Amino acid sequence: MKGHSFLHVVKLVSPFVMVVVLQAAIAGFSLEVMSSVRAYVAGEALWSRSQKNAVYFLNLYLHSGDKNQFARYQASLAVPIGDEYARWALERDPIGVEDARTGLLQGGNHPDDVPGLIWLFRYFNRVSFLQDAIREWAATDPMLLELSIFGEVIRSELEKGPSQDAARLQFLSSRLSELNAEFTVHANRFSTVLGEGSRAIKLTLTCINIATAATLILLLIWHTRRLVLQRQAFEAALHDEKERLAWQASHDWLTGLANRRAFEARLQSELDNIAAGSLALILLDLDQFKTVNDSCGHLAGDRLLCQISSLLQQDRRARDLVARLGGDEFGLILPECSPAHAVDIAERLRRSLELFSFAWDDRVFAVTASIGVTCIADRNTTLEDAMRRADAACYRAKDKGRNRVQVDSVPPDVVLVARPREAARA
């Protein structure tokens, strides 16, 4: 049971766990992408500044011949060259991950940012914004080569002594300025493309996170609604089952009439609240039921009881109660019914049964009943006394020849005798 309950709980929470895991994965992916894009933006700043510094320090070296300026030029130039080397390593097939790592570290990137830089380039270089940024990045390769050659040319010329050719110095200085301008254009484009891409990624990932959160909320609402509906269905089924059990406890399973328990409970309630007029109680016992049972079997007897039950319920008022008390014995409670009306009802029931014939397997049986009637107007009458009086009247009807109506209020030697197709009241 514990294992089953645990599996049931897992089944209930698994959709939420899946969505939460998906939400966490998307959030982690979003952070990784944004962190890698930020690392590229930071790397571009280092790359762009180092290119500018390389041009600046080479220009100073050109005019001063100071070797310290040339060393600073070389140190600055190593940064974009390291990034260039890393890009080449990532564009190779197969990818040179370690070479890329070495190049990016040479480019001054933080060691913690290097895995993200490699990951973004490796798996997202087909994304439009990153393709455009890489294109701007690659466009500076000829300029870096030219800057490297310029540095070597200038160093070789200055090793022979300071240049006295003003035109030569002017040409080299102008070309360095042009290279610096070209570097700046591509660096700005690279930065602009990355900025636009990062904003687009941010918007996309934000929408995805919102959609996932909305899915989680909708799943929660759906799941809660399902649980509520299940609870309502369970409560409805429980209510129906209670009603079914209550009905079974108060009704006869064969005929659908009230049983003895419900009959006595209703009688007690009527005795406690006798209104204007008297309360009539009728007990009816079939005369030939045993003959049908013995000759045709219990199935025939059950069919007869069902047909008698339908007959007894005809023309009854809503507040009247018809019950099967057991075997072939039936009872009727008639609230606010005068003695004369009660006797009339009993007589009509007797006559209806007398006219009724039961057919089974090509055999036809006449059906009659002995009926006892008692009318109660005294609120002090007990349930046992009322039942005893009606029962006694019913037995007197049997003793006097059956197919009769006997009222308990008349002297014992006076009975209502039935004649074929008519009745006379004693």
C-alpha positions as CSV (number, residue, x, y, z in Angstrom):
1,M,0.0,0.0,0.0
2,K,2.8,2.4,0.8
3,G,4.5,1.6,-2.5
4,H,1.2,2.1,-4.3
5,S,0.6,5.5,-2.5
6,F,4.2,6.6,-3.3
7,L,3.7,5.8,-7.0
8,H,0.4,7.6,-7.0
9,V,2.0,10.7,-5.5
10,V,4.8,10.5,-8.1
11,K,2.2,10.2,-10.8
12,L,0.4,13.3,-9.5
13,V,3.5,15.5,-9.2
14,S,5.4,14.2,-12.2
15,P,3.9,16.8,-14.7
16,F,4.8,19.6,-12.3
17,V,8.3,18.2,-11.8
18,M,8.8,17.9,-15.6
19,V,7.7,21.5,-16.2
20,V,9.8,22.8,-13.3
21,V,12.9,20.9,-14.6
22,L,12.2,22.3,-18.1
23,Q,11.9,25.8,-16.6
24,A,15.2,25.3,-14.7
25,A,16.9,24.0,-17.9
26,I,15.6,26.9,-20.0
27,A,16.7,29.4,-17.3
28,G,20.1,27.7,-17.1
29,F,20.4,27.8,-20.9
30,S,19.4,31.4,-20.9
31,L,22.0,32.4,-18.3
32,E,24.7,30.4,-20.2
33,V,23.9,32.1,-23.5
34,M,23.7,35.6,-22.0
35,S,26.9,35.0,-20.1
36,S,28.7,33.8,-23.3
37,V,27.4,36.8,-25.3
38,R,28.5,39.1,-22.5
39,A,32.0,37.4,-22.6
40,Y,32.2,38.1,-26.3
41,V,31.2,41.7,-25.7
42,A,33.9,42.0,-23.1
43,G,36.4,40.2,-25.4
44,E,35.6,42.6,-28.2
45,A,36.4,45.5,-25.9
46,L,39.8,44.0,-25.1
47,W,40.4,43.1,-28.8
48,S,39.4,46.6,-30.0
49,R,41.4,48.5,-27.3
50,S,44.5,46.3,-28.0
51,Q,44.3,46.9,-31.7
52,K,44.1,50.7,-31.1
53,N,47.0,50.5,-28.6
54,A,49.1,48.5,-31.1
55,V,48.6,51.2,-33.7
56,Y,49.3,53.9,-31.1
57,F,52.5,52.4,-29.7
58,L,53.8,51.5,-33.2
59,N,53.2,55.1,-34.3
60,L,55.1,56.3,-31.2
61,Y,57.9,53.9,-32.0
62,L,58.0,55.2,-35.6
63,H,58.6,58.7,-34.4
64,S,60.8,58.1,-31.3
65,G,62.6,54.8,-32.0
66,D,62.0,53.9,-28.4
67,K,62.2,50.1,-28.1
68,N,59.9,50.1,-25.1
69,Q,57.2,51.5,-27.3
70,F,57.8,48.6,-29.7
71,A,57.6,46.1,-26.9
72,R,54.3,47.6,-25.8
73,Y,53.1,47.4,-29.5
74,Q,54.0,43.7,-29.6
75,A,52.2,43.0,-26.3
76,S,49.1,44.9,-27.5
77,L,49.1,43.1,-30.9
78,A,49.3,39.7,-29.2
79,V,45.8,40.1,-27.9
80,P,43.9,40.3,-31.2
81,I,46.3,37.7,-32.7
82,G,45.4,35.3,-29.8
83,D,41.7,35.8,-30.6
84,E,42.3,35.3,-34.2
85,Y,44.3,32.1,-33.5
86,A,41.4,30.9,-31.3
87,R,38.9,31.6,-34.1
88,W,40.9,29.6,-36.6
89,A,41.1,26.7,-34.2
90,L,37.3,26.7,-33.8
91,E,36.7,26.9,-37.5
92,R,39.0,23.9,-38.2
93,D,37.6,20.4,-38.7
94,P,38.1,18.8,-36.3
95,I,37.8,21.7,-33.8
96,G,41.0,22.4,-31.9
97,V,39.4,23.1,-28.4
98,E,42.8,23.3,-26.6
99,D,44.3,25.6,-29.2
100,A,41.2,27.8,-29.0
101,R,41.5,27.9,-25.2
102,T,45.2,28.9,-25.5
103,G,44.3,31.6,-28.0
104,L,41.4,33.1,-26.0
105,L,43.6,33.2,-22.8
106,Q,46.2,35.0,-24.9
107,G,43.5,37.4,-25.9
108,G,43.1,38.4,-22.3
109,N,39.7,36.7,-21.8
110,H,38.9,35.6,-18.2
111,P,39.5,31.9,-17.7
112,D,36.0,31.4,-16.4
113,D,34.6,32.9,-19.6
114,V,36.6,30.7,-22.0
115,P,34.3,27.6,-21.9
116,G,31.3,29.7,-22.7
117,L,33.1,31.5,-25.6
118,I,34.0,28.1,-27.1
119,W,30.5,26.6,-26.5
120,L,28.7,29.6,-28.1
121,F,31.0,29.6,-31.1
122,R,30.9,25.9,-31.5
123,Y,27.2,25.3,-31.4
124,F,25.7,28.6,-32.4
125,N,28.0,29.9,-35.2
126,R,25.1,29.3,-37.7
127,V,22.9,31.8,-35.9
128,S,22.6,34.9,-38.0
129,F,23.8,37.5,-35.5
130,L,26.8,35.4,-34.5
131,Q,27.6,34.8,-38.2
132,D,27.6,38.5,-38.8
133,A,29.8,39.2,-35.8
134,I,32.3,36.5,-36.9
135,R,32.3,38.0,-40.4
136,E,33.3,41.4,-38.9
137,W,35.9,39.7,-36.7
138,A,37.4,37.8,-39.7
139,A,37.5,41.0,-41.8
140,T,40.3,42.4,-39.5
141,D,42.6,39.4,-40.3
142,P,44.3,41.2,-43.3
143,M,44.6,44.4,-41.2
144,L,46.3,42.5,-38.4
145,L,48.7,40.9,-40.9
146,E,49.4,44.3,-42.4
147,L,49.9,45.8,-39.0
148,S,52.3,43.0,-38.1
149,I,54.3,43.6,-41.4
150,F,54.3,47.3,-40.7
151,G,55.8,46.7,-37.3
152,E,58.6,44.5,-38.8
153,V,59.3,47.0,-41.6
154,I,59.5,49.9,-39.2
155,R,61.7,48.0,-36.8
156,S,64.1,47.0,-39.6
157,E,64.3,50.6,-40.9
158,L,64.8,52.1,-37.4
159,E,67.6,49.6,-36.6
160,K,69.7,51.4,-39.2
161,G,69.1,54.7,-37.4
162,P,66.4,57.3,-37.2
163,S,64.7,58.0,-40.5
164,Q,65.3,61.3,-42.1
165,D,62.8,60.9,-44.8
166,A,59.8,63.1,-43.7
167,A,57.7,61.8,-46.6
168,R,58.3,58.2,-45.6
169,L,57.4,58.9,-42.0
170,Q,54.3,60.8,-43.2
171,F,53.2,57.8,-45.4
172,L,53.7,55.2,-42.7
173,S,52.0,57.4,-40.0
174,S,49.0,58.0,-42.4
175,R,48.7,54.3,-43.1
176,L,48.7,53.5,-39.5
177,S,45.9,56.0,-39.0
178,E,43.9,54.4,-41.8
179,L,44.4,51.0,-40.3
180,N,43.2,52.3,-37.0
181,A,40.1,53.8,-38.6
182,E,39.4,50.5,-40.4
183,F,39.9,48.5,-37.1
184,T,37.4,50.9,-35.4
185,V,34.8,50.4,-38.1
186,H,34.8,46.7,-37.9
187,A,35.0,46.7,-34.1
188,N,32.0,49.0,-33.9
189,R,30.1,46.7,-36.3
190,F,31.1,43.7,-34.3
191,S,29.8,45.4,-31.1
192,T,26.6,46.5,-32.7
193,V,25.8,43.1,-34.1
194,L,26.5,41.4,-30.8
195,G,24.3,44.0,-29.0
196,E,21.4,43.5,-31.4
197,G,21.9,39.7,-31.1
198,S,22.0,39.8,-27.3
199,R,18.8,41.9,-27.2
200,A,17.1,39.5,-29.6
201,I,18.3,36.5,-27.5
202,K,17.1,38.2,-24.3
203,L,13.7,38.8,-25.8
204,T,13.4,35.3,-27.2
205,L,14.5,33.6,-24.0
206,T,12.2,35.9,-21.9
207,C,9.3,34.8,-24.1
208,I,10.3,31.2,-23.7
209,N,10.5,31.5,-19.9
210,I,7.2,33.3,-19.8
211,A,5.6,30.6,-22.0
212,T,7.0,27.9,-19.7
213,A,5.8,29.7,-16.6
214,A,2.4,30.1,-18.2
215,T,2.4,26.4,-19.1
216,L,3.2,25.6,-15.5
217,I,0.3,27.8,-14.3
218,L,-2.1,26.3,-16.8
219,L,-0.9,22.8,-15.8
220,L,-1.5,23.6,-12.2
221,I,-5.0,25.0,-13.0
222,W,-5.8,21.9,-15.1
223,H,-4.4,19.5,-12.5
224,T,-6.3,21.3,-9.7
225,R,-9.5,21.3,-11.7
226,R,-9.0,17.6,-12.5
227,L,-8.5,16.9,-8.7
228,V,-11.6,19.0,-7.9
229,L,-13.7,17.1,-10.5
230,Q,-12.4,13.8,-9.3
231,R,-13.3,14.8,-5.7
232,Q,-16.7,16.0,-6.9
233,A,-17.2,12.7,-8.8
234,F,-16.1,10.8,-5.7
235,E,-18.5,12.7,-3.5
236,A,-21.3,12.2,-6.0
237,A,-20.6,8.5,-6.2
238,L,-20.4,8.4,-2.4
239,H,-23.7,10.2,-2.2
240,D,-25.3,7.9,-4.7
241,E,-23.9,4.9,-2.9
242,K,-25.3,6.2,0.4
243,E,-28.6,6.8,-1.2
244,R,-28.5,3.3,-2.7
245,L,-27.7,1.7,0.6
246,A,-30.3,3.8,2.4
247,W,-32.8,2.8,-0.3
248,Q,-31.8,-0.9,0.1
249,A,-32.1,-0.5,3.9
250,S,-35.7,0.8,3.6
251,H,-37.1,-1.0,0.6
252,D,-37.9,-4.5,-0.4
253,W,-35.4,-5.8,-3.0
254,L,-38.0,-7.7,-5.0
255,T,-41.0,-5.4,-5.4
256,G,-39.3,-2.0,-4.7
257,L,-41.9,-1.2,-2.0
258,A,-41.0,0.0,1.4
259,N,-39.9,-2.8,3.7
260,R,-41.1,-3.5,7.3
261,R,-38.4,-1.3,8.9
262,A,-39.4,1.7,6.8
263,F,-43.1,0.9,7.3
264,E,-42.8,0.9,11.0
265,A,-40.7,4.1,11.0
266,R,-43.3,5.9,9.0
267,L,-46.1,4.5,11.1
268,Q,-44.4,5.8,14.3
269,S,-43.9,9.2,12.7
270,E,-47.6,9.3,11.7
271,L,-48.7,8.2,15.2
272,D,-46.6,11.0,16.7
273,N,-48.2,13.6,14.4
274,I,-51.8,12.6,13.9
275,A,-53.5,15.5,12.1
276,A,-57.1,16.2,11.6
277,G,-59.0,13.0,10.9
278,S,-57.9,9.6,11.8
279,L,-54.9,7.5,10.5
280,A,-55.9,4.3,8.7
281,L,-53.7,1.2,8.8
282,I,-54.4,-1.7,6.4
283,L,-52.7,-5.2,6.5
284,L,-53.2,-7.5,3.5
285,D,-52.4,-11.2,3.3
286,L,-52.7,-13.2,0.1
287,D,-54.8,-16.3,0.3
288,Q,-53.4,-18.5,-2.5
289,F,-49.8,-17.5,-2.6
290,K,-48.5,-20.8,-1.1
291,T,-50.4,-22.7,-3.9
292,V,-48.6,-20.7,-6.6
293,N,-45.2,-21.2,-4.9
294,D,-45.7,-24.9,-4.4
295,S,-47.0,-25.7,-7.9
296,C,-45.0,-23.4,-10.1
297,G,-41.9,-22.5,-8.0
298,H,-40.5,-19.4,-6.4
299,L,-39.9,-17.6,-9.6
300,A,-43.6,-17.6,-10.3
301,G,-44.3,-16.5,-6.7
302,D,-41.8,-13.6,-7.1
303,R,-43.6,-12.6,-10.4
304,L,-47.0,-12.7,-8.6
305,L,-45.7,-10.5,-5.7
306,C,-44.4,-7.9,-8.2
307,Q,-47.7,-7.8,-10.0
308,I,-49.6,-7.5,-6.7
309,S,-47.3,-4.7,-5.7
310,S,-48.1,-2.8,-8.9
311,L,-51.8,-3.3,-8.3
312,L,-51.6,-2.0,-4.7
313,Q,-49.9,1.2,-5.7
314,Q,-52.6,2.1,-8.2
315,D,-54.7,5.2,-7.2
316,R,-52.6,5.9,-4.1
317,R,-52.1,9.4,-2.9
318,A,-48.5,10.8,-2.7
319,R,-48.6,10.7,1.1
320,D,-49.9,7.1,1.3
321,L,-47.3,4.3,1.9
322,V,-47.5,0.8,0.5
323,A,-45.0,-1.7,1.9
324,R,-44.2,-5.4,1.7
325,L,-43.9,-6.6,5.3
326,G,-42.6,-10.0,4.4
327,G,-43.6,-13.1,2.4
328,D,-47.1,-12.4,1.0
329,E,-48.0,-9.8,3.6
330,F,-48.4,-6.2,2.6
331,G,-49.3,-3.0,4.6
332,L,-50.8,0.4,3.7
333,I,-50.6,3.6,5.8
334,L,-53.3,6.1,4.9
335,P,-52.8,9.4,6.7
336,E,-55.8,11.7,7.3
337,C,-58.2,9.0,6.1
338,S,-61.6,8.5,7.7
339,P,-62.8,5.0,8.7
340,A,-65.4,4.9,6.0
341,H,-62.9,5.9,3.3
342,A,-60.3,3.4,4.7
343,V,-62.9,0.6,4.5
344,D,-63.9,1.6,1.0
345,I,-60.2,1.6,-0.1
346,A,-59.7,-1.9,1.5
347,E,-62.8,-3.2,-0.2
348,R,-61.8,-1.9,-3.6
349,L,-58.4,-3.5,-3.2
350,R,-60.0,-6.8,-2.3
351,R,-62.3,-6.6,-5.3
352,S,-59.3,-5.7,-7.6
353,L,-57.5,-8.8,-6.4
354,E,-60.5,-10.9,-6.7
355,L,-60.9,-9.8,-10.4
356,F,-57.1,-10.3,-11.0
357,S,-55.9,-13.6,-12.4
358,F,-52.3,-14.8,-12.5
359,A,-51.1,-16.8,-15.5
360,W,-47.9,-19.0,-15.5
361,D,-47.0,-21.7,-17.9
362,D,-50.5,-22.1,-19.3
363,R,-52.0,-22.2,-15.8
364,V,-54.2,-19.5,-14.4
365,F,-54.6,-18.8,-10.7
366,A,-57.3,-16.8,-8.9
367,V,-55.9,-14.5,-6.3
368,T,-57.7,-13.2,-3.2
369,A,-56.6,-11.5,0.0
370,S,-57.6,-11.3,3.6
371,I,-57.5,-7.7,4.7
372,G,-57.5,-6.2,8.2
373,V,-58.3,-2.5,8.7
374,T,-57.8,-0.3,11.8
375,C,-58.3,3.4,12.2
376,I,-56.4,5.4,14.9
377,A,-57.3,8.8,16.2
378,D,-55.7,8.6,19.6
379,R,-52.2,10.0,19.7
380,N,-51.4,7.8,22.7
381,T,-51.7,4.7,20.5
382,T,-48.4,2.9,20.3
383,L,-46.8,1.3,17.3
384,E,-47.1,-2.2,18.7
385,D,-50.8,-1.6,19.6
386,A,-51.6,-0.3,16.1
387,M,-49.9,-3.3,14.4
388,R,-51.5,-5.7,16.8
389,R,-55.0,-4.4,16.1
390,A,-54.5,-4.5,12.3
391,D,-52.9,-7.9,12.5
392,A,-55.8,-9.2,14.6
393,A,-58.3,-7.9,12.1
394,C,-56.4,-9.6,9.2
395,Y,-56.4,-12.9,11.0
396,R,-60.1,-12.7,11.8
397,A,-60.7,-12.1,8.1
398,K,-58.8,-15.4,7.4
399,D,-60.7,-17.2,10.1
400,K,-64.0,-16.1,8.7
401,G,-63.3,-17.6,5.3
402,R,-60.7,-15.4,3.6
403,N,-61.3,-13.0,0.7
404,R,-62.7,-10.5,3.3
405,V,-62.2,-7.1,4.8
406,Q,-62.3,-7.1,8.6
407,V,-62.3,-3.8,10.6
408,D,-60.9,-4.1,14.1
409,S,-63.4,-1.6,15.6
410,V,-66.5,-3.8,15.0
411,P,-67.4,-6.7,17.3
412,P,-65.5,-9.9,16.6
413,D,-68.5,-11.8,15.3
414,V,-69.2,-9.1,12.7
415,V,-67.1,-9.3,9.5
416,L,-67.3,-7.8,6.0
417,V,-68.2,-10.7,3.7
418,A,-67.2,-10.7,0.0
419,R,-69.4,-12.0,-2.7
420,P,-68.4,-12.6,-6.3
421,R,-68.2,-9.2,-8.1
422,E,-69.6,-7.3,-5.1
423,A,-69.1,-6.8,-1.4
424,A,-71.3,-6.3,1.5
425,R,-70.2,-4.6,4.7
426,A,-71.3,-6.1,8.0
